[in-house]
Amino acid sequence: MTDATQSTPAPPSTSATTPDEPAFGWSAYAERVNGRFAMVGFVAVLVVEWISHDTFLHWAGLVP
C-alpha cells in the first residue's frame, strides 16, 4: 500500500563522487569529468592499436 502524501525526493545538488556542484565553464567538476573522458579515449586508442597491430593514425587513414 502506498501513501499518496509522500513526494519524490529532490535530486542531489552535488555529484555522487565529489562535493563539487556541476557547473558550466572552468570548474573542478568539469575538469574532472574531462580528464575521465580523456582516459577512456586513450585506452580506446590503445585497444585499437593492440587489436589491429597498426598505429592509430595509420588505422584511421590520417597517415599513409
PEKA-V628862 format. One record per pair of residues at least 4 apart in sequence whose ideal C-beta (glycine too) atoms are under 6 Angstrom apart, sorted by the first residue. I is the first residue (numbers start at 1). J is the second residue. Records with the same first field share a line. If there is no record, write none. Layout:
I->J ; J
This chain:
13->21
14->19 ; 21
15->20
20->28 ; 29
22->29
23->27
45->56
48->52 ; 56 ; 59
49->56
52->59
54->58 ; 59
57->62 ; 63
58->63
